[in-house]
Amino acid sequence: MAALALRDRDGIQTSEGLIFRVFGYSHPKYSYICDAEYASSLIFQSKDPRAPRTGRSEVFYKFYNDEGMKLVAKKYPQYLINHEMLGLKIVGVPKNLIAEARQPQPRLQELLNAGPVDHLLAAMERVLGIALTNTGLKSGDFGVFGSMLHGFHHPKYSDIDLTIYGKAENAKVRQTMAELYSDSSSGLRNEFESEDVMRGKDWRFKNFDVKDFVWHQRRKMIYGLYDDRSQSGRVIKAEFEPVKAWGEIKSEYDPKTKIKQKGWVKLKARVTSDDEAPFIPSIYGIEPLEVLGGPKEALKATRVFSYMEEFRQQAQKDETVIVEGNLEEVESPAGSFWQVTLTYCPRYYEQVLKVQHCAQ
């Protein structure tokens, strides 16, 4: 198992019944940086009505907010790994503690070979068929993540969560979805076509309002709604999650590199590159224009480095953005540079990356 290669969105289950999602593409040599996603009912239970996953022989519960991190820190410290670059312990799984690994591409093929055994899997096959027909891609370019990956999806409540592998493939899917969302006969529409999608939801971001959020989400074209009412009686969320192809992955993890915190900053900048924007981490090349708050050294920043789902594909080349987060100096054997990092931290909901001026 030590030689196993995993990447973003792959799943890891441990002997205790914890399920982790591999986070990004840069990891220490003997472990994977992860996010804790689910736990067996034998070790964790939740009163949140959204949490139970009952499709397997045992019940699992989904973690929300920082529940997973808290459980790991309190009861399973073996899943706090040393991040040498940060000088911190973070959630992750040592390779020798992996009981089972699950990958979206082979899991999708398993489901397709088995045939649809419930309404959700049948709807997934229809959505995939629409994507394949209209993009010219093949099923091997896709995978499934979330509850389908782990075999405990609920036919009446779960979503259709698809991964798409490769930069060019993702660009093609986004272009195609834009066309399908505008075609009322396609069966697909943009989940964020209206601000009503956020009605009744708890909004915690302080420098990023609902209107801004919906505008940014709408143009990403990876969040859809599939009208399956004629078959299952549901309109089902269908997400198309960008993941890098193996040949596109280059690890930035280097134990000789050190990342130093330099304070909280608010910066106005122009985006100079966005080809890494669809992925986790999302990386944007920037040209700083004005420091609106915090250390003036932010004018040295050359990129925004974001682990936050909300800020994927958030900005495009030549757009002007407002970014607020942690200013860092990265000192490596090859030289030093500055970046603004958006990640899990005590001021999570104060962080922002938003477009101020849209490219024409």
C-alpha contacts under 8 A as a table, 3 or more apart, distances in Angstrom:
res1	aa1	res2	aa2	distance
1	M	4	L	5.30
1	M	95	K	6.81
1	M	96	N	6.91
1	M	98	I	7.42
2	A	30	Y	7.49
2	A	95	K	5.43
2	A	96	N	6.24
6	L	10	D	6.21
6	L	22	V	7.26
6	L	103	Q	7.88
7	R	10	D	5.79
7	R	22	V	6.17
7	R	23	F	7.25
7	R	24	G	6.29
7	R	25	Y	5.51
8	D	21	R	7.43
8	D	22	V	5.09
8	D	23	F	4.99
8	D	24	G	4.49
8	D	25	Y	6.12
8	D	243	V	6.64
8	D	280	I	7.32
9	R	21	R	5.66
9	R	22	V	5.49
9	R	23	F	6.67
9	R	24	G	7.80
9	R	103	Q	7.76
9	R	104	P	7.54
9	R	145	F	6.65
9	R	243	V	7.68
10	D	21	R	5.87
10	D	22	V	5.38
10	D	101	A	7.38
10	D	102	R	5.98
10	D	103	Q	4.84
10	D	104	P	6.43
10	D	145	F	7.59
11	G	19	I	6.90
11	G	20	F	5.76
11	G	21	R	4.76
11	G	22	V	6.10
11	G	101	A	5.61
11	G	102	R	4.85
11	G	103	Q	6.26
11	G	149	L	7.79
11	G	150	H	7.90
12	I	19	I	5.58
12	I	20	F	5.07
12	I	21	R	6.34
12	I	22	V	7.26
12	I	98	I	6.43
12	I	99	A	7.47
12	I	100	E	5.87
12	I	101	A	4.55
12	I	102	R	6.30
13	Q	17	G	6.45
13	Q	18	L	5.62
13	Q	19	I	4.39
13	Q	20	F	6.33
13	Q	98	I	6.39
13	Q	99	A	5.76
13	Q	100	E	5.18
13	Q	101	A	6.34
14	T	17	G	5.49
14	T	18	L	5.38
14	T	19	I	6.57
14	T	97	L	6.50
14	T	98	I	5.41
14	T	99	A	4.78
14	T	100	E	6.73
15	S	18	L	7.44
15	S	97	L	7.73
15	S	98	I	7.64
15	S	99	A	5.57
16	E	43	I	7.65
17	G	39	A	5.67
17	G	40	S	5.01
17	G	42	L	7.76
17	G	43	I	7.35
18	L	36	A	7.38
18	L	37	E	7.89
18	L	38	Y	6.05
18	L	39	A	4.49
18	L	40	S	6.45
19	I	36	A	6.25
19	I	37	E	5.79
19	I	38	Y	5.00
19	I	39	A	5.93
20	F	34	C	5.97
20	F	35	D	5.51
20	F	36	A	4.41
20	F	37	E	5.28
20	F	38	Y	6.93
21	R	34	C	5.41
21	R	35	D	5.20
21	R	36	A	6.34
21	R	37	E	6.37
22	V	32	Y	6.53
22	V	33	I	6.20
22	V	34	C	4.48
22	V	35	D	6.55
23	F	32	Y	7.72
23	F	33	I	5.69
23	F	34	C	4.79
23	F	35	D	6.36
23	F	280	I	7.24
24	G	33	I	7.71
24	G	279	F	7.92
24	G	280	I	5.22
24	G	281	P	5.91
25	Y	249	I	6.69
25	Y	250	K	7.33
25	Y	251	S	5.99
26	S	33	I	7.93
26	S	250	K	7.55
26	S	251	S	4.44
26	S	252	E	5.45
26	S	253	Y	5.13
27	H	31	S	6.60
27	H	32	Y	5.38
27	H	33	I	5.89
27	H	251	S	7.23
27	H	253	Y	5.80
28	P	31	S	5.55
28	P	32	Y	6.63
28	P	33	I	7.74
28	P	83	H	7.18
28	P	253	Y	6.47
28	P	254	D	7.89
28	P	255	P	7.86
30	Y	94	P	5.91
30	Y	95	K	5.72
31	S	81	I	7.53
31	S	92	G	6.72
31	S	93	V	5.43
31	S	94	P	3.96
31	S	95	K	4.95
32	Y	92	G	5.36
32	Y	93	V	5.29
32	Y	94	P	6.37
32	Y	95	K	7.06
33	I	81	I	7.82
33	I	90	I	7.45
33	I	91	V	6.23
33	I	92	G	4.21
33	I	93	V	6.64
34	C	91	V	5.77
34	C	92	G	4.59
34	C	93	V	6.83
35	D	68	G	7.78
35	D	69	M	7.94
35	D	91	V	6.49
35	D	92	G	7.17
36	A	63	F	7.26
36	A	68	G	5.08
36	A	69	M	6.68
36	A	91	V	7.53
37	E	62	K	5.81
37	E	63	F	5.44
37	E	68	G	6.67
38	Y	60	F	6.27
38	Y	61	Y	5.37
38	Y	62	K	4.36
38	Y	63	F	5.62
38	Y	68	G	7.61
39	A	43	I	6.79
39	A	44	F	6.00
39	A	60	F	5.36
39	A	61	Y	5.45
39	A	62	K	6.72
39	A	63	F	7.63
40	S	43	I	5.74
40	S	44	F	6.18
40	S	45	Q	7.92
40	S	58	E	7.10
40	S	59	V	6.06
40	S	60	F	4.33
40	S	61	Y	6.40
41	S	44	F	5.01
41	S	45	Q	5.40
41	S	58	E	7.33
41	S	59	V	5.52
41	S	60	F	5.37
41	S	61	Y	6.56
42	L	45	Q	7.85
44	F	61	Y	7.21
45	Q	61	Y	6.38
46	S	49	P	7.97
46	S	51	A	6.46
46	S	52	P	7.63
46	S	61	Y	6.51
47	K	51	A	7.56
48	D	51	A	5.45
49	P	52	P	6.98
50	R	62	K	7.81
51	A	61	Y	4.90
51	A	62	K	4.66
51	A	63	F	6.99
52	P	59	V	6.72
52	P	60	F	5.85
52	P	61	Y	4.53
52	P	62	K	6.49
53	R	56	R	7.85
53	R	59	V	5.75
53	R	60	F	4.96
53	R	61	Y	5.74
53	R	62	K	7.24
53	R	147	S	7.71
53	R	152	F	5.68
53	R	153	H	6.71
53	R	154	H	7.18
54	T	57	S	7.57
54	T	58	E	6.86
54	T	59	V	4.88
54	T	60	F	6.57
54	T	152	F	5.78
54	T	153	H	7.45
54	T	154	H	7.15
55	G	58	E	7.95
55	G	59	V	7.53
55	G	151	G	6.37
55	G	152	F	3.66
55	G	153	H	5.69
55	G	154	H	6.28
56	R	59	V	6.67
56	R	151	G	6.44
56	R	152	F	5.24
63	F	66	D	7.45
63	F	67	E	5.46
63	F	68	G	5.48
64	Y	67	E	5.76
64	Y	68	G	7.38
65	N	68	G	7.81
66	D	69	M	5.31
66	D	70	K	6.21
67	E	70	K	5.21
67	E	71	L	6.22
68	G	71	L	5.20
68	G	72	V	6.21
69	M	72	V	5.22
69	M	73	A	6.11
69	M	91	V	6.95
70	K	73	A	5.14
70	K	74	K	6.06
71	L	74	K	5.21
71	L	75	K	5.86
71	L	76	Y	7.00
72	V	75	K	5.53
72	V	76	Y	4.52
72	V	77	P	5.82
72	V	79	Y	6.45
72	V	80	L	7.33
72	V	91	V	7.61
73	A	76	Y	6.06
73	A	77	P	5.35
73	A	80	L	7.16
74	K	77	P	6.90
76	Y	79	Y	5.98
76	Y	80	L	7.87
77	P	80	L	5.27
78	Q	81	I	7.30
78	Q	93	V	7.84
79	Y	91	V	5.77
79	Y	92	G	5.23
79	Y	93	V	5.26
79	Y	94	P	7.16
80	L	89	K	5.59
80	L	90	I	5.10
80	L	91	V	4.62
80	L	92	G	5.67
80	L	93	V	7.48
81	I	89	K	5.17
81	I	90	I	5.45
81	I	91	V	6.15
81	I	92	G	5.54
81	I	93	V	7.12
81	I	94	P	7.37
82	N	87	G	7.24
82	N	88	L	5.99
82	N	89	K	4.51
82	N	90	I	6.56
83	H	86	L	5.58
83	H	87	G	5.76
83	H	88	L	5.38
83	H	89	K	5.74
83	H	90	I	6.66
84	E	87	G	4.91
84	E	88	L	6.91
84	E	255	P	5.32
84	E	256	K	7.97
84	E	258	K	7.47
85	M	253	Y	7.60
85	M	254	D	6.96
85	M	255	P	5.57
85	M	256	K	7.17
85	M	257	T	5.56
85	M	258	K	4.49
85	M	259	I	5.66
86	L	258	K	6.28
86	L	259	I	5.35
86	L	260	K	7.30
87	G	258	K	7.85
93	V	97	L	6.64
93	V	98	I	7.02
94	P	97	L	5.46
94	P	98	I	7.04
95	K	98	I	5.55
98	I	101	A	6.94
102	R	107	R	7.36
102	R	149	L	6.96
102	R	150	H	7.37
103	Q	106	P	6.15
103	Q	107	R	6.23
103	Q	143	G	7.91
103	Q	149	L	7.33
104	P	107	R	5.10
104	P	108	L	6.10
104	P	142	F	7.72
104	P	143	G	4.25
104	P	144	V	4.65
104	P	145	F	5.60
104	P	149	L	6.11
104	P	163	T	7.13
105	Q	108	L	5.32
105	Q	109	Q	6.57
105	Q	140	G	6.51
105	Q	141	D	7.61
105	Q	142	F	6.04
105	Q	143	G	4.03
105	Q	144	V	6.72
106	P	109	Q	5.07
106	P	110	E	6.22
106	P	143	G	7.23
107	R	110	E	5.03
107	R	111	L	6.36
107	R	143	G	6.87
107	R	144	V	6.73
107	R	149	L	6.20
108	L	111	L	5.13
108	L	112	L	6.19
108	L	142	F	7.49
108	L	143	G	5.11
108	L	144	V	5.58
108	L	149	L	7.82
109	Q	112	L	5.02
109	Q	113	N	6.00
109	Q	139	S	7.91
109	Q	140	G	7.75
109	Q	143	G	7.92
110	E	113	N	5.18
110	E	114	A	6.13
111	L	114	A	5.14
111	L	115	G	6.17
111	L	116	P	7.29
111	L	121	L	7.87
112	L	115	G	5.20
112	L	116	P	7.28
112	L	125	E	7.53
114	A	117	V	7.96
116	P	119	H	7.38
116	P	120	L	7.99
116	P	121	L	5.01
116	P	122	A	4.88
116	P	125	E	7.68
117	V	121	L	6.65
117	V	122	A	7.36
118	D	121	L	5.61
118	D	122	A	6.34
118	D	155	P	6.24
119	H	122	A	5.09
119	H	123	A	6.16
119	H	155	P	5.90
119	H	156	K	7.69
119	H	231	Q	7.44
119	H	232	S	5.77
120	L	123	A	5.02
120	L	124	M	6.09
120	L	154	H	7.82
120	L	155	P	4.84
120	L	156	K	7.10
120	L	158	S	7.60
120	L	159	D	7.89
120	L	160	I	7.58
120	L	232	S	7.70
121	L	124	M	4.88
121	L	125	E	6.25
121	L	155	P	7.59
122	A	125	E	5.19
122	A	126	R	6.43
123	A	126	R	5.02
123	A	127	V	6.21
123	A	228	D	6.88
124	M	127	V	5.15
124	M	128	L	6.04
124	M	160	I	5.94
125	E	128	L	5.04
125	E	129	G	5.96
126	R	129	G	4.94
126	R	130	I	6.25
127	V	130	I	5.13
127	V	131	A	6.32
127	V	226	Y	7.42
127	V	238	A	7.88
128	L	131	A	5.04
128	L	132	L	6.08
128	L	139	S	7.76
129	G	132	L	5.08
129	G	133	T	5.98
130	I	133	T	5.27
130	I	134	N	6.14
131	A	134	N	5.38
131	A	135	T	5.86
131	A	136	G	8.00
131	A	137	L	7.81
131	A	173	V	7.35
131	A	176	T	7.82
132	L	135	T	5.37
132	L	136	G	5.47
132	L	137	L	5.30
132	L	138	K	6.14
132	L	139	S	7.05
133	T	136	G	5.76
133	T	137	L	7.73
134	N	176	T	6.67
135	T	172	K	6.42
135	T	173	V	6.43
135	T	176	T	6.31
137	L	141	D	6.71
137	L	169	E	7.44
138	K	141	D	5.63
138	K	142	F	7.64
139	S	142	F	5.48
139	S	143	G	7.94
140	G	143	G	7.39
141	D	164	I	5.73
141	D	165	Y	5.42
141	D	166	G	7.82
141	D	169	E	7.53
142	F	162	L	6.51
142	F	163	T	5.30
142	F	164	I	4.58
142	F	165	Y	6.30
143	G	162	L	5.49
143	G	163	T	4.80
143	G	164	I	6.58
144	V	148	M	6.25
144	V	149	L	5.62
144	V	160	I	7.94
144	V	161	D	5.67
144	V	162	L	4.53
144	V	163	T	5.74
145	F	148	M	5.98
145	F	149	L	4.71
145	F	150	H	7.79
145	F	161	D	5.63
145	F	162	L	6.20
145	F	163	T	6.77
146	G	149	L	5.52
146	G	150	H	6.86
146	G	161	D	6.47
147	S	150	H	5.25
147	S	151	G	6.08
147	S	152	F	5.33
147	S	153	H	4.58
147	S	158	S	7.38
148	M	151	G	5.13
148	M	152	F	6.33
148	M	153	H	5.21
148	M	161	D	7.64
150	H	153	H	7.74
153	H	158	S	5.69
154	H	157	Y	5.41
154	H	158	S	5.08
155	P	158	S	6.18
156	K	234	R	7.92
159	D	236	I	6.02
159	D	237	K	5.24
159	D	238	A	6.25
160	I	236	I	7.08
160	I	237	K	6.11
160	I	238	A	4.64
160	I	239	E	6.35
161	D	238	A	5.95
161	D	239	E	5.04
161	D	240	F	6.59
161	D	241	E	7.45
162	L	238	A	7.48
162	L	239	E	5.91
162	L	240	F	4.99
162	L	241	E	5.97
163	T	240	F	5.60
163	T	241	E	4.50
163	T	242	P	5.95
163	T	243	V	6.49
164	I	169	E	6.88
164	I	170	N	6.12
164	I	240	F	6.52
164	I	241	E	5.96
164	I	242	P	5.25
164	I	243	V	5.92
165	Y	169	E	6.47
165	Y	170	N	6.86
165	Y	242	P	6.37
165	Y	243	V	4.95
165	Y	244	K	5.40
165	Y	245	A	5.09
166	G	169	E	5.18
166	G	170	N	6.10
166	G	242	P	7.50
166	G	243	V	6.37
166	G	244	K	4.84
166	G	245	A	4.45
166	G	248	E	7.40
167	K	170	N	5.22
167	K	171	A	6.26
167	K	242	P	7.87
167	K	243	V	7.96
167	K	244	K	6.53
167	K	245	A	7.51
167	K	275	D	7.96
168	A	171	A	5.10
168	A	172	K	6.25
169	E	172	K	5.10
169	E	173	V	6.27
170	N	173	V	5.04
170	N	174	R	6.18
170	N	242	P	6.08
171	A	174	R	5.23
171	A	175	Q	6.22
172	K	175	Q	5.18
172	K	176	T	6.08
173	V	176	T	5.05
173	V	177	M	5.97
174	R	177	M	5.13
174	R	178	A	6.20
174	R	220	K	7.32
174	R	221	M	5.33
174	R	222	I	6.37
175	Q	178	A	5.26
175	Q	179	E	6.64
175	Q	221	M	7.79
176	T	179	E	5.17
176	T	180	L	6.22
177	M	180	L	4.87
177	M	181	Y	5.82
177	M	221	M	6.06
177	M	222	I	7.43
178	A	181	Y	5.29
178	A	182	S	6.47
178	A	221	M	6.03
179	E	182	S	5.36
179	E	183	D	6.52
180	L	183	D	5.04
180	L	184	S	7.76
180	L	186	S	5.72
180	L	188	L	6.32
180	L	189	R	7.09
181	Y	184	S	7.10
181	Y	186	S	7.32
181	Y	188	L	5.58
181	Y	189	R	4.19
181	Y	190	N	5.61
181	Y	224	G	7.89
182	S	189	R	7.13
183	D	186	S	5.58
183	D	188	L	7.99
184	S	187	G	6.77
184	S	188	L	7.57
184	S	189	R	7.59
186	S	189	R	7.99
187	G	226	Y	5.70
187	G	227	D	5.29
187	G	228	D	7.77
188	L	224	G	6.35
188	L	225	L	5.55
188	L	226	Y	4.70
188	L	227	D	6.44
189	R	193	E	7.76
189	R	224	G	5.57
189	R	225	L	5.33
189	R	226	Y	6.80
190	N	193	E	5.30
190	N	218	R	6.74
190	N	221	M	6.97
190	N	223	Y	6.24
190	N	224	G	4.66
190	N	225	L	6.16
191	E	194	S	7.76
191	E	197	V	7.17
191	E	218	R	7.33
191	E	223	Y	5.57
191	E	224	G	4.70
191	E	225	L	5.34
191	E	237	K	7.41
192	F	195	E	6.70
192	F	197	V	6.29
192	F	214	V	5.92
192	F	215	W	7.73
192	F	217	Q	6.40
192	F	218	R	4.84
192	F	223	Y	7.40
192	F	224	G	7.93
193	E	218	R	6.19
194	S	197	V	6.19
194	S	214	V	7.56
195	E	198	M	5.87
195	E	199	R	7.35
195	E	210	V	7.55
195	E	211	K	6.79
195	E	214	V	6.18
196	D	199	R	5.13
198	M	201	K	5.53
198	M	210	V	7.44
203	W	210	V	7.48
204	R	349	Y	6.16
205	F	208	F	5.63
205	F	209	D	6.96
205	F	349	Y	4.49
205	F	350	E	6.12
205	F	351	Q	7.69
206	K	209	D	7.29
206	K	349	Y	6.03
206	K	350	E	5.36
207	N	349	Y	7.88
207	N	350	E	6.00
207	N	351	Q	7.16
207	N	352	V	6.34
208	F	212	D	6.35
208	F	213	F	6.78
208	F	352	V	6.42
208	F	354	K	7.66
209	D	212	D	5.39
209	D	213	F	6.25
210	V	213	F	4.95
210	V	214	V	6.11
211	K	214	V	5.35
211	K	215	W	6.24
212	D	215	W	5.19
212	D	216	H	6.29
212	D	354	K	7.64
213	F	216	H	5.33
213	F	217	Q	6.14
214	V	217	Q	5.05
214	V	218	R	5.87
215	W	218	R	5.29
215	W	219	R	6.76
216	H	219	R	5.74
216	H	220	K	6.83
216	H	314	Q	6.16
216	H	354	K	7.85
217	Q	220	K	5.41
217	Q	221	M	7.57
217	Q	223	Y	7.69
217	Q	314	Q	7.77
218	R	221	M	6.28
218	R	223	Y	7.70
220	K	223	Y	7.40
220	K	313	Q	6.28
220	K	314	Q	7.58
221	M	224	G	7.35
222	I	239	E	5.68
222	I	240	F	4.86
222	I	241	E	6.72
223	Y	237	K	7.44
223	Y	238	A	6.28
223	Y	239	E	4.79
223	Y	240	F	6.58
224	G	237	K	5.87
224	G	238	A	4.94
224	G	239	E	5.97
225	L	235	V	6.36
225	L	236	I	5.53
225	L	237	K	4.56
225	L	238	A	5.55
226	Y	235	V	5.52
226	Y	236	I	5.11
226	Y	237	K	6.24
226	Y	238	A	6.38
227	D	230	S	7.91
227	D	234	R	6.79
227	D	235	V	4.56
227	D	236	I	6.56
228	D	231	Q	5.53
228	D	232	S	5.82
228	D	233	G	6.23
228	D	234	R	5.35
228	D	235	V	5.42
228	D	236	I	6.84
229	R	232	S	5.43
229	R	233	G	3.66
229	R	234	R	4.58
229	R	235	V	6.04
230	S	233	G	5.88
231	Q	234	R	7.91
242	P	278	P	6.06
242	P	279	F	5.92
243	V	279	F	6.12
244	K	247	G	7.97
244	K	248	E	5.90
244	K	249	I	6.45
244	K	279	F	7.20
245	A	248	E	5.34
245	A	249	I	6.85
246	W	249	I	5.57
253	Y	257	T	7.94
254	D	257	T	5.40
255	P	258	K	7.42
256	K	332	S	6.55
256	K	333	P	6.98
257	T	330	V	7.01
257	T	331	E	5.56
257	T	332	S	4.24
257	T	333	P	6.73
258	K	330	V	5.92
258	K	331	E	5.24
258	K	332	S	6.49
259	I	328	E	6.41
259	I	329	E	5.80
259	I	330	V	4.59
259	I	331	E	6.32
260	K	328	E	5.44
260	K	329	E	5.19
260	K	330	V	6.42
260	K	331	E	7.86
261	Q	326	N	6.99
261	Q	327	L	6.24
261	Q	328	E	4.72
261	Q	329	E	6.70
262	K	295	P	7.58
262	K	326	N	7.25
262	K	327	L	5.25
262	K	328	E	5.30
262	K	329	E	6.91
263	G	294	G	6.98
263	G	295	P	6.81
263	G	326	N	5.87
263	G	327	L	5.51
263	G	328	E	7.53
264	W	294	G	5.79
264	W	295	P	7.47
264	W	324	E	7.47
264	W	325	G	5.68
264	W	326	N	4.79
264	W	327	L	5.93
265	V	291	V	7.57
265	V	292	L	7.63
265	V	293	G	5.50
265	V	294	G	4.35
265	V	295	P	6.33
265	V	298	A	7.11
265	V	324	E	5.62
265	V	325	G	5.68
265	V	326	N	6.18
265	V	327	L	6.04
265	V	340	V	7.83
266	K	291	V	6.21
266	K	292	L	5.19
266	K	293	G	4.85
266	K	294	G	6.34
266	K	322	I	7.20
266	K	323	V	5.80
266	K	324	E	4.27
266	K	325	G	6.73
267	L	288	P	7.03
267	L	289	L	7.57
267	L	290	E	5.96
267	L	291	V	4.65
267	L	292	L	5.37
267	L	293	G	6.97
267	L	298	A	7.21
267	L	322	I	5.77
267	L	323	V	5.33
267	L	324	E	6.27
268	K	288	P	6.18
268	K	289	L	5.45
268	K	290	E	5.09
268	K	291	V	6.30
268	K	292	L	6.88
268	K	320	T	7.14
268	K	321	V	5.79
268	K	322	I	4.71
268	K	323	V	6.49
269	A	286	I	6.10
269	A	287	E	5.44
269	A	288	P	4.20
269	A	289	L	4.82
269	A	290	E	6.85
269	A	320	T	5.65
269	A	321	V	5.45
269	A	322	I	6.56
269	A	323	V	7.72
270	R	286	I	5.47
270	R	287	E	5.10
270	R	288	P	6.39
270	R	289	L	6.92
270	R	317	K	7.86
270	R	318	D	5.92
270	R	319	E	5.75
270	R	320	T	4.45
270	R	321	V	6.21
271	V	274	D	7.27
271	V	284	Y	6.52
271	V	285	G	5.81
271	V	286	I	4.52
271	V	287	E	6.46
271	V	315	A	7.37
271	V	316	Q	6.62
271	V	317	K	4.97
271	V	318	D	5.08
271	V	319	E	5.55
271	V	320	T	6.32
271	V	321	V	7.20
272	T	284	Y	7.25
272	T	285	G	4.97
272	T	286	I	5.07
272	T	287	E	6.59
272	T	317	K	5.31
272	T	318	D	5.93
273	S	276	E	7.93
273	S	284	Y	5.64
273	S	285	G	4.72
273	S	286	I	7.11
273	S	316	Q	7.44
273	S	317	K	5.22
273	S	318	D	7.93
274	D	277	A	5.04
274	D	283	I	7.05
274	D	284	Y	5.24
274	D	285	G	6.80
274	D	313	Q	7.81
274	D	315	A	7.27
274	D	316	Q	5.69
274	D	317	K	5.60
275	D	278	P	7.38
275	D	283	I	7.98
275	D	284	Y	7.81
276	E	279	F	6.02
276	E	282	S	5.69
276	E	283	I	5.18
276	E	284	Y	6.76
277	A	280	I	7.97
277	A	281	P	7.93
277	A	282	S	4.48
277	A	283	I	5.36
277	A	284	Y	6.17
277	A	312	R	5.68
277	A	313	Q	4.78
277	A	314	Q	7.26
277	A	315	A	7.66
278	P	282	S	6.19
278	P	312	R	5.23
278	P	313	Q	4.71
279	F	282	S	5.08
279	F	283	I	7.99
279	F	312	R	6.45
279	F	313	Q	7.81
280	I	306	S	7.30
280	I	307	Y	5.76
280	I	308	M	7.64
280	I	309	E	7.49
280	I	312	R	7.28
281	P	305	F	6.59
281	P	306	S	5.32
281	P	307	Y	4.68
281	P	308	M	7.58
282	S	304	V	7.88
282	S	305	F	5.97
282	S	306	S	5.02
282	S	307	Y	6.48
282	S	308	M	7.99
282	S	311	F	7.48
282	S	312	R	5.72
282	S	313	Q	7.50
283	I	303	R	6.74
283	I	304	V	5.68
283	I	305	F	4.81
283	I	306	S	6.37
284	Y	303	R	5.35
284	Y	304	V	5.08
284	Y	305	F	6.75
285	G	302	T	5.87
285	G	303	R	4.31
285	G	304	V	6.54
286	I	301	A	7.30
286	I	302	T	5.23
286	I	303	R	4.98
286	I	304	V	6.97
287	E	301	A	7.48
287	E	302	T	6.34
287	E	303	R	7.92
288	P	291	V	7.70
288	P	298	A	7.46
288	P	299	L	5.33
288	P	300	K	7.33
288	P	301	A	6.69
288	P	302	T	7.60
289	L	299	L	7.31
290	E	299	L	7.17
291	V	294	G	7.10
291	V	295	P	7.75
291	V	296	K	6.32
291	V	298	A	6.66
291	V	299	L	6.79
294	G	298	A	7.91
295	P	298	A	6.00
296	K	299	L	6.07
297	E	300	K	5.57
297	E	301	A	7.55
298	A	301	A	5.25
298	A	327	L	6.72
298	A	338	W	7.40
298	A	339	Q	7.78
298	A	340	V	7.83
300	K	337	F	7.65
300	K	338	W	6.00
301	A	304	V	7.95
301	A	337	F	7.04
301	A	338	W	4.40
301	A	339	Q	4.77
301	A	340	V	6.81
302	T	337	F	7.10
302	T	338	W	6.08
302	T	339	Q	5.91
303	R	338	W	7.35
303	R	339	Q	5.06
303	R	340	V	6.58
304	V	339	Q	5.67
304	V	340	V	4.85
304	V	341	T	5.90
304	V	342	L	7.66
305	F	339	Q	6.73
305	F	340	V	6.15
305	F	341	T	4.74
305	F	342	L	6.29
306	S	311	F	7.04
306	S	312	R	7.82
306	S	341	T	5.63
306	S	342	L	4.51
306	S	343	T	6.04
307	Y	342	L	6.10
307	Y	343	T	5.04
307	Y	344	Y	7.70
308	M	311	F	5.68
308	M	312	R	7.14
308	M	342	L	6.42
308	M	343	T	5.70
308	M	344	Y	7.59
309	E	312	R	5.73
310	E	314	Q	7.83
311	F	314	Q	5.00
311	F	352	V	7.95
311	F	353	L	6.45
313	Q	316	Q	7.36
314	Q	353	L	7.12
314	Q	354	K	6.80
314	Q	355	V	7.61
315	A	319	E	6.65
315	A	321	V	7.37
315	A	353	L	7.99
315	A	354	K	7.04
315	A	355	V	6.16
316	Q	319	E	5.73
316	Q	359	A	7.50
317	K	359	A	7.74
318	D	359	A	6.21
319	E	355	V	6.61
319	E	356	Q	7.48
319	E	357	H	5.85
319	E	358	C	5.49
319	E	359	A	5.16
320	T	355	V	5.85
320	T	356	Q	5.38
320	T	357	H	5.19
320	T	358	C	7.13
321	V	353	L	6.63
321	V	354	K	5.40
321	V	355	V	4.35
321	V	356	Q	5.08
321	V	357	H	7.12
322	I	352	V	7.25
322	I	353	L	5.69
322	I	354	K	5.48
322	I	355	V	6.48
322	I	356	Q	6.52
323	V	340	V	7.81
323	V	351	Q	7.43
323	V	352	V	5.35
323	V	353	L	4.44
323	V	354	K	6.70
324	E	340	V	7.65
324	E	342	L	7.90
324	E	350	E	7.40
324	E	351	Q	5.10
324	E	352	V	5.12
324	E	353	L	6.68
325	G	340	V	6.08
325	G	341	T	5.91
325	G	342	L	5.56
325	G	350	E	7.58
325	G	351	Q	5.10
325	G	352	V	7.01
326	N	340	V	5.47
326	N	341	T	5.18
326	N	342	L	6.65
327	L	338	W	7.26
327	L	339	Q	5.93
327	L	340	V	4.57
327	L	341	T	6.37
328	E	338	W	5.67
328	E	339	Q	5.36
328	E	340	V	6.12
328	E	341	T	7.00
329	E	336	S	6.98
329	E	337	F	5.85
329	E	338	W	4.48
329	E	339	Q	6.50
330	V	336	S	5.42
330	V	337	F	5.34
330	V	338	W	5.97
330	V	339	Q	7.55
331	E	335	G	6.22
331	E	336	S	4.39
331	E	337	F	6.79
332	S	335	G	5.18
332	S	336	S	5.76
342	L	348	Y	7.98
342	L	351	Q	6.52
342	L	352	V	7.80
343	T	348	Y	6.96
344	Y	348	Y	5.82
345	C	348	Y	5.13
347	R	350	E	5.41
347	R	351	Q	6.89
348	Y	351	Q	5.69
349	Y	352	V	7.89
355	V	358	C	6.45
